[in-house]
Amino acid sequence: MKTMSLCGQKMNLRAIEPEDLEFLFEIENNEAIWEVSHTQVPFSKYVLKQYLENAHLDIFETKQIRLLIEEKNTKNRMGMVDLFDFNPQHRRAGIGILVHPKFQKKGVASIALEMIIRYAFSQLNLHQLYANIITNNKQSISLFKKNNFVMVGEKKDWILSNGAFKNEFLFQLINE
């Protein structure tokens, strides 16, 4: 029997539902992650509710997809994983992952990343994924390297954060 790419033994990746509004509000308004999400202002519940109303649109239409990382047994919302800048012509997409602080350092990111990679290559028929990671984010660098992403470049002074510029690495995973 073929294993579903978005279903795992301990967690699933699933579409975001209207019932996820509070979780999304908490995550999107956490200023500690704004640096990596390129957010500059808080999101209102109204704006997030509108986003959820359109979350059902196909990745081929919106060029992005956000999936919730959910613990299988408890249905705890553990984080989110995004595919963005989806380009079906060139068969590539950017990838981002965020794990809620209370679930970090428990292997959640690694399992979710493996699942979204499998989904991207098998279901979306992508040839490559890429990730942009600030050079001092050692955990993300380790996570992506563990999953066979290769650092292919460094963008100098790419992210302005708290009045200082930071460099960002570009990682790629090519499906051979």
C-alpha positions as CSV (number, residue, x, y, z in Angstrom):
1,M,0.0,0.0,0.0
2,K,1.4,3.4,-1.0
3,T,2.1,5.8,1.9
4,M,0.3,9.1,1.7
5,S,2.8,11.9,1.4
6,L,1.0,14.2,3.9
7,C,0.2,11.6,6.5
8,G,2.8,10.3,8.9
9,Q,2.9,8.0,11.9
10,K,3.1,10.9,14.4
11,M,1.8,13.9,12.5
12,N,-0.1,15.0,9.4
13,L,0.2,18.0,7.1
14,R,-3.3,19.3,6.4
15,A,-5.0,22.2,4.8
16,I,-5.7,25.2,7.1
17,E,-9.3,25.4,8.3
18,P,-11.4,28.3,9.7
19,E,-11.0,26.7,13.1
20,D,-7.3,27.4,12.9
21,L,-7.8,31.2,13.1
22,E,-6.6,31.6,16.7
23,F,-3.4,29.5,16.1
24,L,-2.7,31.5,12.9
25,F,-3.3,34.8,14.7
26,E,-0.8,33.7,17.5
27,I,1.9,32.6,15.1
28,E,1.6,35.5,12.6
29,N,1.7,38.1,15.3
30,N,4.7,36.7,17.1
31,E,7.3,39.4,16.6
32,A,10.1,37.0,17.3
33,I,9.6,35.3,13.9
34,W,8.9,38.5,11.9
35,E,12.5,38.5,10.8
36,V,12.2,35.2,8.9
37,S,8.6,35.8,7.7
38,H,9.3,39.3,6.4
39,T,6.4,40.6,8.4
40,Q,6.4,44.3,9.5
41,V,3.0,44.9,11.0
42,P,0.6,42.8,13.0
43,F,-2.2,40.9,11.3
44,S,-5.8,41.5,12.3
45,K,-8.1,38.6,12.8
46,Y,-10.2,40.1,10.0
47,V,-7.4,39.9,7.5
48,L,-6.5,36.4,8.6
49,K,-10.1,35.3,8.3
50,Q,-10.1,36.6,4.7
51,Y,-6.9,34.6,4.1
52,L,-8.6,31.5,5.5
53,E,-11.6,32.0,3.2
54,N,-9.3,31.8,0.2
55,A,-7.0,29.1,1.5
56,H,-8.9,26.5,-0.5
57,L,-7.6,27.9,-3.8
58,D,-5.3,25.6,-5.8
59,I,-1.6,26.0,-5.7
60,F,-1.6,26.4,-9.4
61,E,-3.8,29.5,-9.0
62,T,-2.2,31.1,-6.0
63,K,1.4,30.0,-6.5
64,Q,1.6,29.0,-2.8
65,I,0.2,26.6,-0.3
66,R,0.3,26.7,3.5
67,L,-0.2,23.5,5.4
68,L,-0.7,23.0,9.2
69,I,1.5,20.5,11.0
70,E,-0.9,18.6,13.3
71,E,-0.1,15.9,15.8
72,K,-1.9,12.8,14.8
73,N,-3.3,11.6,18.2
74,T,-4.0,14.9,19.9
75,K,-4.8,17.1,16.9
76,N,-2.4,19.7,18.5
77,R,-1.4,22.4,16.0
78,M,2.4,22.2,16.0
79,G,3.4,24.6,13.2
80,M,3.1,25.3,9.6
81,V,4.9,24.6,6.4
82,D,4.7,26.7,3.2
83,L,5.5,26.2,-0.4
84,F,5.7,29.6,-2.1
85,D,6.9,31.1,-5.4
86,F,5.5,28.0,-7.0
87,N,6.6,27.9,-10.6
88,P,5.1,24.9,-12.5
89,Q,6.9,25.9,-15.7
90,H,10.3,25.5,-14.1
91,R,9.1,22.9,-11.6
92,R,10.3,24.7,-8.4
93,A,9.1,26.3,-5.3
94,G,10.5,27.9,-2.2
95,I,9.9,26.2,1.2
96,G,9.5,27.6,4.7
97,I,8.8,25.9,8.0
98,L,7.8,27.2,11.3
99,V,7.3,25.1,14.5
100,H,5.5,26.6,17.5
101,P,8.0,27.2,20.3
102,K,6.4,24.6,22.6
103,F,7.1,21.9,20.0
104,Q,10.6,22.9,19.0
105,K,13.6,20.6,19.5
106,K,11.3,17.5,19.4
107,G,11.9,16.4,15.7
108,V,8.7,18.0,14.4
109,A,10.5,20.2,11.8
110,S,12.5,17.3,10.5
111,I,9.5,15.0,10.0
112,A,7.4,17.8,8.5
113,L,10.2,18.8,6.2
114,E,10.6,15.2,5.0
115,M,6.8,15.0,4.4
116,I,6.6,18.2,2.4
117,I,9.6,17.3,0.3
118,R,8.0,13.9,-0.5
119,Y,4.7,15.7,-1.4
120,A,6.4,18.4,-3.6
121,F,8.4,15.8,-5.6
122,S,5.8,13.1,-5.9
123,Q,2.4,15.0,-6.0
124,L,3.4,18.4,-7.5
125,N,6.1,16.9,-9.7
126,L,8.7,19.5,-8.7
127,H,12.3,19.3,-9.8
128,Q,13.7,21.5,-7.0
129,L,13.0,23.2,-3.8
130,Y,14.8,26.1,-2.3
131,A,15.1,27.7,1.1
132,N,16.4,31.1,2.2
133,I,18.0,31.0,5.7
134,I,19.6,33.8,7.7
135,T,23.2,32.9,8.2
136,N,23.0,32.9,12.0
137,N,20.0,30.5,12.1
138,K,22.0,27.4,12.9
139,Q,19.0,25.2,13.7
140,S,17.5,25.8,10.2
141,I,20.8,25.4,8.5
142,S,21.3,22.0,10.2
143,L,17.7,20.9,9.5
144,F,17.9,21.6,5.8
145,K,21.4,20.1,5.4
146,K,20.2,17.0,7.2
147,N,17.5,16.8,4.5
148,N,20.1,17.0,1.7
149,F,19.7,20.7,0.8
150,V,22.9,22.2,-0.4
151,M,24.0,25.8,0.2
152,V,24.5,27.3,-3.2
153,G,25.0,31.0,-2.4
154,E,25.0,33.8,0.1
155,K,23.0,37.0,-0.3
156,K,24.9,39.9,1.4
157,D,23.0,42.4,3.5
158,W,19.8,40.8,2.4
159,I,17.6,41.2,5.6
160,L,17.3,44.4,7.6
161,S,16.5,43.5,11.2
162,N,16.6,45.8,14.2
163,G,18.7,48.4,12.2
164,A,21.3,45.9,11.1
165,F,21.7,44.0,7.8
166,K,22.1,40.3,7.9
167,N,23.2,37.9,5.2
168,E,21.0,35.0,4.0
169,F,22.0,31.6,2.6
170,L,20.3,30.1,-0.4
171,F,19.8,26.3,-0.1
172,Q,18.6,24.0,-2.9
173,L,17.4,20.5,-3.1
174,I,17.3,19.0,-6.6
175,N,15.3,15.9,-7.3
176,E,17.5,13.8,-9.5
